[in-house]
Amino acid sequence: MIQAVKPIYNNRIPNKEYVTATIIHEIIHGYFKIEYGLASSDPWDHGEMAGNDYFNKMKYALKEVFPNLSETDAQALVWIGLQDTDKYKDKPLSEKNAIEYIAMNYRVGLSGTKCN
């Protein structure tokens, strides 16, 4: 299953944590579509995900799969899929830079668990 959704970035394969965060994110989109009948392109989806309830559920799901994943890294992997939200945009630039740096390291395979 991971092979089917594994994005490649500059010929580098993301690590399992990044791929898993993406899958969790897409599952929440699917849930919203079934529960509320909304298309995944509806901005409401990401706004809801950025709220404490869904954000924490996604973060804890990641940490359940990867118990050694730090709180900071788990948050960054959730936030990177929510960059279009007001809650993300309102963060200080230094915090956004840190989130993007952490997530990019997972995306290009420099951090985390390598995919086979």
OpenMM code with the backbone's topology and positions (N, CA, C; nanometers):
from openmm import Vec3, app, unit

residues = "MET ILE GLN ALA VAL LYS PRO ILE TYR ASN ASN ARG ILE PRO ASN LYS GLU TYR VAL THR ALA THR ILE ILE HIS GLU ILE ILE HIS GLY TYR PHE LYS ILE GLU TYR GLY LEU ALA SER SER ASP PRO TRP ASP HIS GLY GLU MET ALA GLY ASN ASP TYR PHE ASN LYS MET LYS TYR ALA LEU LYS GLU VAL PHE PRO ASN LEU SER GLU THR ASP ALA GLN ALA LEU VAL TRP ILE GLY LEU GLN ASP THR ASP LYS TYR LYS ASP LYS PRO LEU SER GLU LYS ASN ALA ILE GLU TYR ILE ALA MET ASN TYR ARG VAL GLY LEU SER GLY THR LYS CYS ASN".split()
positions = [
    Vec3(0.0818, -0.1196, 0.0000),
    Vec3(0.0000, 0.0000, 0.0000),
    Vec3(0.0860, 0.1258, 0.0000),
    Vec3(0.1913, 0.1276, 0.0775),
    Vec3(0.2765, 0.2457, 0.0817),
    Vec3(0.3386, 0.2709, -0.0547),
    Vec3(0.3757, 0.1668, -0.1263),
    Vec3(0.4328, 0.1832, -0.2593),
    Vec3(0.3379, 0.2604, -0.3508),
    Vec3(0.2079, 0.2393, -0.3367),
    Vec3(0.1109, 0.3021, -0.4251),
    Vec3(0.0980, 0.4515, -0.4012),
    Vec3(0.1297, 0.4982, -0.2814),
    Vec3(0.1124, 0.6401, -0.2524),
    Vec3(0.2442, 0.7128, -0.2295),
    Vec3(0.3551, 0.6429, -0.2451),
    Vec3(0.4850, 0.7011, -0.2135),
    Vec3(0.5219, 0.8101, -0.3143),
    Vec3(0.5205, 0.9370, -0.2711),
    Vec3(0.5630, 1.0432, -0.3617),
    Vec3(0.7160, 1.0480, -0.3670),
    Vec3(0.7691, 1.0880, -0.4776),
    Vec3(0.9139, 1.1029, -0.4905),
    Vec3(0.9426, 1.2515, -0.5056),
    Vec3(1.0415, 1.2989, -0.4352),
    Vec3(1.0773, 1.4398, -0.4370),
    Vec3(1.2235, 1.4509, -0.4779),
    Vec3(1.2479, 1.5117, -0.5913),
    Vec3(1.3849, 1.5265, -0.6427),
    Vec3(1.4605, 1.3940, -0.6397),
    Vec3(1.3947, 1.2894, -0.6900),
    Vec3(1.4520, 1.1552, -0.6955),
    Vec3(1.4849, 1.0964, -0.5587),
    Vec3(1.4261, 1.1500, -0.4522),
    Vec3(1.4472, 1.0964, -0.3175),
    Vec3(1.3139, 1.0453, -0.2669),
    Vec3(1.3167, 0.9320, -0.2020),
    Vec3(1.1948, 0.8691, -0.1525),
    Vec3(1.1728, 0.9127, -0.0077),
    Vec3(1.0534, 0.9616, 0.0234),
    Vec3(1.0259, 1.0022, 0.1623),
    Vec3(1.0351, 0.8827, 0.2565),
    Vec3(1.0588, 0.9128, 0.3821),
    Vec3(1.0635, 0.8079, 0.4818),
    Vec3(0.9240, 0.7719, 0.5293),
    Vec3(0.9144, 0.6615, 0.6019),
    Vec3(0.7850, 0.6052, 0.6421),
    Vec3(0.7003, 0.7026, 0.7236),
    Vec3(0.7633, 0.7837, 0.8050),
    Vec3(0.6879, 0.8792, 0.8860),
    Vec3(0.6141, 0.9807, 0.7985),
    Vec3(0.6818, 1.0298, 0.6955),
    Vec3(0.6202, 1.1272, 0.6045),
    Vec3(0.5055, 1.0631, 0.5269),
    Vec3(0.5296, 0.9444, 0.4768),
    Vec3(0.4258, 0.8727, 0.4007),
    Vec3(0.3058, 0.8434, 0.4913),
    Vec3(0.3318, 0.7999, 0.6134),
    Vec3(0.2235, 0.7690, 0.7068),
    Vec3(0.1444, 0.8937, 0.7413),
    Vec3(0.2115, 1.0063, 0.7622),
    Vec3(0.1414, 1.1328, 0.7896),
    Vec3(0.0503, 1.1687, 0.6722),
    Vec3(0.0979, 1.1464, 0.5508),
    Vec3(0.0176, 1.1742, 0.4314),
    Vec3(-0.1048, 1.0832, 0.4261),
    Vec3(-0.0863, 0.9561, 0.4573),
    Vec3(-0.1984, 0.8615, 0.4557),
    Vec3(-0.3016, 0.9003, 0.5616),
    Vec3(-0.2564, 0.9340, 0.6818),
    Vec3(-0.3488, 0.9762, 0.7881),
    Vec3(-0.4273, 1.0985, 0.7436),
    Vec3(-0.3585, 1.1945, 0.6853),
    Vec3(-0.4214, 1.3173, 0.6351),
    Vec3(-0.5316, 1.2831, 0.5339),
    Vec3(-0.5001, 1.1945, 0.4408),
    Vec3(-0.5971, 1.1571, 0.3369),
    Vec3(-0.7140, 1.0762, 0.3944),
    Vec3(-0.6889, 0.9970, 0.4969),
    Vec3(-0.7979, 0.9239, 0.5629),
    Vec3(-0.8965, 1.0223, 0.6257),
    Vec3(-0.8447, 1.1292, 0.6863),
    Vec3(-0.9328, 1.2312, 0.7460),
    Vec3(-1.0157, 1.2978, 0.6366),
    Vec3(-0.9544, 1.3272, 0.5212),
    Vec3(-1.0328, 1.3802, 0.4084),
    Vec3(-1.1465, 1.2837, 0.3729),
    Vec3(-1.1150, 1.1556, 0.3654),
    Vec3(-1.2166, 1.0548, 0.3336),
    Vec3(-1.3268, 1.0520, 0.4370),
    Vec3(-1.2905, 1.0610, 0.5631),
    Vec3(-1.3897, 1.0651, 0.6700),
    Vec3(-1.4823, 1.1850, 0.6538),
    Vec3(-1.4250, 1.3023, 0.6268),
    Vec3(-1.5071, 1.4225, 0.6093),
    Vec3(-1.5998, 1.4083, 0.4895),
    Vec3(-1.5513, 1.3459, 0.3821),
    Vec3(-1.6355, 1.3264, 0.2636),
    Vec3(-1.7548, 1.2379, 0.2970),
    Vec3(-1.7295, 1.1290, 0.3699),
    Vec3(-1.8386, 1.0379, 0.4063),
    Vec3(-1.9320, 1.1027, 0.5079),
    Vec3(-1.8744, 1.1648, 0.6090),
    Vec3(-1.9530, 1.2206, 0.7196),
    Vec3(-2.0302, 1.3465, 0.6802),
    Vec3(-1.9668, 1.4329, 0.6003),
    Vec3(-2.0255, 1.5642, 0.5712),
    Vec3(-2.0529, 1.5877, 0.4231),
    Vec3(-2.0124, 1.4933, 0.3366),
    Vec3(-2.0382, 1.5074, 0.1941),
    Vec3(-1.9559, 1.6155, 0.1267),
    Vec3(-1.8401, 1.6476, 0.1823),
    Vec3(-1.7574, 1.7547, 0.1269),
    Vec3(-1.6472, 1.6990, 0.0384),
    Vec3(-1.6167, 1.7703, -0.0688),
    Vec3(-1.5036, 1.7330, -0.1539),
    Vec3(-1.3749, 1.7613, -0.0778),
    Vec3(-1.2705, 1.6844, -0.1051),
    Vec3(-1.1447, 1.7040, -0.0317),
    Vec3(-1.0799, 1.8378, -0.0649),
    Vec3(-1.1262, 1.9056, -0.1680),
    Vec3(-1.0717, 2.0366, -0.2014),
    Vec3(-1.1390, 2.1484, -0.1215),
    Vec3(-1.2400, 2.1155, -0.0434),
    Vec3(-1.3099, 2.2149, 0.0376),
    Vec3(-1.2151, 2.2663, 0.1457),
    Vec3(-1.1947, 2.3983, 0.1541),
    Vec3(-1.1014, 2.4522, 0.2534),
    Vec3(-1.1431, 2.4215, 0.3978),
    Vec3(-1.2698, 2.3906, 0.4194),
    Vec3(-1.3177, 2.3572, 0.5534),
    Vec3(-1.2413, 2.2382, 0.6092),
    Vec3(-1.2099, 2.1392, 0.5227),
    Vec3(-1.1375, 2.0189, 0.5654),
    Vec3(-1.0088, 2.0543, 0.6396),
    Vec3(-0.9259, 2.1319, 0.5762),
    Vec3(-0.7970, 2.1646, 0.6362),
    Vec3(-0.8139, 2.2519, 0.7600),
    Vec3(-0.9127, 2.3385, 0.7580),
    Vec3(-0.9409, 2.4190, 0.8770),
    Vec3(-0.9776, 2.3316, 0.9955),
    Vec3(-1.0584, 2.2296, 0.9716),
    Vec3(-1.0950, 2.1350, 1.0781),
    Vec3(-0.9741, 2.0554, 1.1239),
    Vec3(-0.8921, 2.0119, 1.0294),
    Vec3(-0.7726, 1.9348, 1.0656),
    Vec3(-0.6754, 2.0180, 1.1485),
    Vec3(-0.6708, 2.1473, 1.1238),
    Vec3(-0.5799, 2.2352, 1.1976),
    Vec3(-0.6319, 2.2651, 1.3378),
    Vec3(-0.7588, 2.2367, 1.3633),
    Vec3(-0.8134, 2.2547, 1.4976),
    Vec3(-0.7557, 2.1505, 1.5922),
    Vec3(-0.7577, 2.1800, 1.7206),
    Vec3(-0.6939, 2.0927, 1.8196),
    Vec3(-0.7414, 1.9491, 1.8143),
    Vec3(-0.8695, 1.9241, 1.7947),
    Vec3(-0.9226, 1.7881, 1.8006),
    Vec3(-0.8601, 1.6982, 1.6932),
    Vec3(-0.8758, 1.7351, 1.5667),
    Vec3(-0.8223, 1.6513, 1.4589),
    Vec3(-0.6705, 1.6585, 1.4509),
    Vec3(-0.6143, 1.7748, 1.4770),
    Vec3(-0.4684, 1.7876, 1.4749),
    Vec3(-0.4069, 1.6894, 1.5739),
    Vec3(-0.4590, 1.6890, 1.6967),
    Vec3(-0.4050, 1.5989, 1.7988),
    Vec3(-0.4291, 1.4528, 1.7639),
    Vec3(-0.5435, 1.4209, 1.7058),
    Vec3(-0.5694, 1.2823, 1.6643),
    Vec3(-0.4679, 1.2376, 1.5602),
    Vec3(-0.4371, 1.3237, 1.4644),
    Vec3(-0.3388, 1.2885, 1.3619),
    Vec3(-0.1997, 1.2734, 1.4237),
    Vec3(-0.1648, 1.3649, 1.5117),
    Vec3(-0.0336, 1.3604, 1.5778),
    Vec3(-0.0206, 1.2335, 1.6624),
    Vec3(-0.1223, 1.2019, 1.7409),
    Vec3(-0.1161, 1.0828, 1.8258),
    Vec3(-0.1167, 0.9544, 1.7429),
    Vec3(-0.1859, 0.9546, 1.6305),
    Vec3(-0.1840, 0.8374, 1.5423),
    Vec3(-0.0420, 0.8147, 1.4895),
    Vec3(0.0243, 0.9212, 1.4503),
    Vec3(0.1639, 0.9102, 1.4040),
    Vec3(0.2540, 0.8571, 1.5148),
    Vec3(0.2359, 0.9095, 1.6350),
    Vec3(0.3194, 0.8672, 1.7468),
    Vec3(0.2875, 0.7240, 1.7901),
    Vec3(0.1670, 0.6784, 1.7632),
    Vec3(0.1338, 0.5396, 1.7942),
    Vec3(0.2063, 0.4450, 1.6993),
    Vec3(0.2130, 0.4831, 1.5725),
    Vec3(0.2830, 0.4013, 1.4738),
    Vec3(0.4347, 0.4106, 1.4933),
    Vec3(0.4821, 0.5284, 1.5299),
    Vec3(0.6255, 0.5544, 1.5486),
    Vec3(0.6484, 0.6090, 1.6901),
    Vec3(0.6526, 0.5218, 1.7903),
    Vec3(0.6620, 0.5656, 1.9302),
    Vec3(0.7846, 0.6515, 1.9620),
    Vec3(0.8909, 0.6385, 1.8849),
    Vec3(1.0114, 0.7176, 1.9115),
    Vec3(1.0120, 0.8527, 1.8398),
    Vec3(0.9060, 0.8803, 1.7658),
    Vec3(0.8948, 1.0081, 1.6952),
    Vec3(0.8760, 1.1195, 1.7984),
    Vec3(0.9556, 1.2230, 1.7894),
    Vec3(0.9443, 1.3328, 1.8864),
    Vec3(0.8141, 1.4098, 1.8646),
    Vec3(0.7712, 1.4763, 1.9681),
    Vec3(0.6517, 1.5604, 1.9624),
    Vec3(0.6678, 1.6670, 1.8541),
    Vec3(0.7836, 1.7283, 1.8497),
    Vec3(0.8118, 1.8345, 1.7517),
    Vec3(0.8037, 1.7810, 1.6094),
    Vec3(0.8639, 1.6657, 1.5845),
    Vec3(0.8615, 1.6083, 1.4503),
    Vec3(0.7206, 1.5650, 1.4121),
    Vec3(0.6473, 1.5056, 1.5058),
    Vec3(0.5098, 1.4633, 1.4775),
    Vec3(0.4245, 1.5846, 1.4414),
    Vec3(0.4390, 1.6919, 1.5160),
    Vec3(0.3625, 1.8135, 1.4857),
    Vec3(0.3997, 1.8686, 1.3485),
    Vec3(0.5285, 1.8702, 1.3183),
    Vec3(0.5729, 1.9220, 1.1881),
    Vec3(0.5148, 1.8398, 1.0738),
    Vec3(0.5115, 1.7086, 1.0904),
    Vec3(0.4584, 1.6214, 0.9842),
    Vec3(0.3082, 1.6400, 0.9656),
    Vec3(0.2387, 1.6779, 1.0708),
    Vec3(0.0957, 1.7086, 1.0569),
    Vec3(0.0789, 1.8478, 0.9953),
    Vec3(0.1549, 1.9457, 1.0456),
    Vec3(0.1400, 2.0827, 0.9957),
    Vec3(0.1736, 2.0968, 0.8476),
    Vec3(0.2678, 2.0183, 0.7983),
    Vec3(0.3135, 2.0392, 0.6605),
    Vec3(0.2002, 2.0186, 0.5605),
    Vec3(0.1013, 1.9388, 0.5960),
    Vec3(-0.0137, 1.9200, 0.5086),
    Vec3(-0.1230, 2.0232, 0.5289),
    Vec3(-0.0994, 2.1177, 0.6190),
    Vec3(-0.2025, 2.2170, 0.6525),
    Vec3(-0.1520, 2.3599, 0.6334),
    Vec3(-0.0568, 2.3768, 0.5435),
    Vec3(0.0043, 2.5075, 0.5222),
    Vec3(-0.0922, 2.6115, 0.4665),
    Vec3(-0.2024, 2.5679, 0.4089),
    Vec3(-0.2971, 2.6629, 0.3511),
    Vec3(-0.3973, 2.7161, 0.4530),
    Vec3(-0.3862, 2.6733, 0.5784),
    Vec3(-0.4828, 2.7163, 0.6801),
    Vec3(-0.4399, 2.8475, 0.7447),
    Vec3(-0.5387, 2.9219, 0.7933),
    Vec3(-0.5091, 3.0470, 0.8645),
    Vec3(-0.4267, 3.0201, 0.9895),
    Vec3(-0.4554, 2.9098, 1.0571),
    Vec3(-0.3834, 2.8774, 1.1798),
    Vec3(-0.2340, 2.8588, 1.1517),
    Vec3(-0.2011, 2.7975, 1.0389),
    Vec3(-0.0604, 2.7820, 1.0016),
    Vec3(-0.0023, 2.9163, 0.9574),
    Vec3(-0.0747, 2.9866, 0.8734),
    Vec3(-0.0255, 3.1142, 0.8208),
    Vec3(0.0001, 3.2158, 0.9312),
    Vec3(-0.0751, 3.2047, 1.0424),
    Vec3(-0.0591, 3.2985, 1.1535),
    Vec3(0.0607, 3.2669, 1.2431),
    Vec3(0.1248, 3.1543, 1.2207),
    Vec3(0.2419, 3.1180, 1.3016),
    Vec3(0.3580, 3.2120, 1.2680),
    Vec3(0.4453, 3.2370, 1.3653),
    Vec3(0.5642, 3.3189, 1.3356),
    Vec3(0.6495, 3.2513, 1.2273),
    Vec3(0.7171, 3.3311, 1.1491),
    Vec3(0.7988, 3.2806, 1.0395),
    Vec3(0.9026, 3.1791, 1.0894),
    Vec3(0.9617, 3.2045, 1.2033),
    Vec3(1.0630, 3.1124, 1.2554),
    Vec3(1.0032, 2.9749, 1.2839),
    Vec3(0.8799, 2.9709, 1.3325),
    Vec3(0.8146, 2.8429, 1.3594),
    Vec3(0.7797, 2.7708, 1.2293),
    Vec3(0.7308, 2.8465, 1.1301),
    Vec3(0.7007, 2.7860, 1.0002),
    Vec3(0.8284, 2.7326, 0.9353),
    Vec3(0.9369, 2.8075, 0.9457),
    Vec3(1.0642, 2.7608, 0.8892),
    Vec3(1.1093, 2.6312, 0.9554),
    Vec3(1.0930, 2.6221, 1.0867),
    Vec3(1.1321, 2.5011, 1.1592),
    Vec3(1.0457, 2.3826, 1.1163),
    Vec3(0.9149, 2.4038, 1.1039),
    Vec3(0.8228, 2.2989, 1.0597),
    Vec3(0.8622, 2.2502, 0.9206),
    Vec3(0.8862, 2.3426, 0.8305),
    Vec3(0.9183, 2.3073, 0.6927),
    Vec3(1.0547, 2.2372, 0.6829),
    Vec3(1.1493, 2.2767, 0.7651),
    Vec3(1.2807, 2.2128, 0.7668),
    Vec3(1.2687, 2.0675, 0.8136),
    Vec3(1.1972, 2.0472, 0.9237),
    Vec3(1.1788, 1.9118, 0.9769),
    Vec3(1.1066, 1.8246, 0.8752),
    Vec3(0.9949, 1.8735, 0.8232),
    Vec3(0.9156, 1.7945, 0.7284),
    Vec3(0.9946, 1.7636, 0.6016),
    Vec3(1.0719, 1.8594, 0.5533),
    Vec3(1.1502, 1.8369, 0.4317),
    Vec3(1.2544, 1.7275, 0.4542),
    Vec3(1.3134, 1.7227, 0.5725),
    Vec3(1.4106, 1.6168, 0.6007),
    Vec3(1.3460, 1.4788, 0.5958),
    Vec3(1.2214, 1.4680, 0.6392),
    Vec3(1.1501, 1.3407, 0.6268),
    Vec3(1.1106, 1.3164, 0.4810),
    Vec3(1.0726, 1.4225, 0.4139),
    Vec3(1.0260, 1.4089, 0.2746),
    Vec3(1.1378, 1.3616, 0.1815),
    Vec3(1.2589, 1.4061, 0.2061),
    Vec3(1.3703, 1.3681, 0.1178),
    Vec3(1.4504, 1.2509, 0.1735),
    Vec3(1.4044, 1.1954, 0.2850),
    Vec3(1.4677, 1.0753, 0.3383),
    Vec3(1.5894, 1.0980, 0.4255),
    Vec3(1.6109, 1.2203, 0.4739),
    Vec3(1.7251, 1.2459, 0.5605),
    Vec3(1.6959, 1.2138, 0.7066),
    Vec3(1.5694, 1.2150, 0.7434),
    Vec3(1.5268, 1.1816, 0.8800),
    Vec3(1.4279, 1.0665, 0.8729),
    Vec3(1.4198, 0.9922, 0.9823),
    Vec3(1.3160, 0.8910, 0.9940),
    Vec3(1.3568, 0.7524, 0.9456),
    Vec3(1.2525, 0.6702, 0.9224),
    Vec3(1.2689, 0.5294, 0.8865),
    Vec3(1.2610, 0.5130, 0.7363),
    Vec3(1.3657, 0.4604, 0.6781),
    Vec3(1.3702, 0.4456, 0.5318),
    Vec3(1.2642, 0.3495, 0.4809),
    Vec3(1.2052, 0.3821, 0.3682),
    Vec3(1.1146, 0.2912, 0.2970),
    Vec3(1.2015, 0.1951, 0.2163),
    Vec3(1.1558, 0.0726, 0.2027),
    Vec3(1.2306, -0.0262, 0.1232),
    Vec3(1.1992, -0.0134, -0.0234),
] * unit.nanometer
topology = app.Topology()
chain = topology.addChain("A")
for resn in residues:
    res = topology.addResidue(resn, chain)
    for name in ("N", "CA", "C"):
        topology.addAtom(name, app.Element.getBySymbol(name[0]), res)
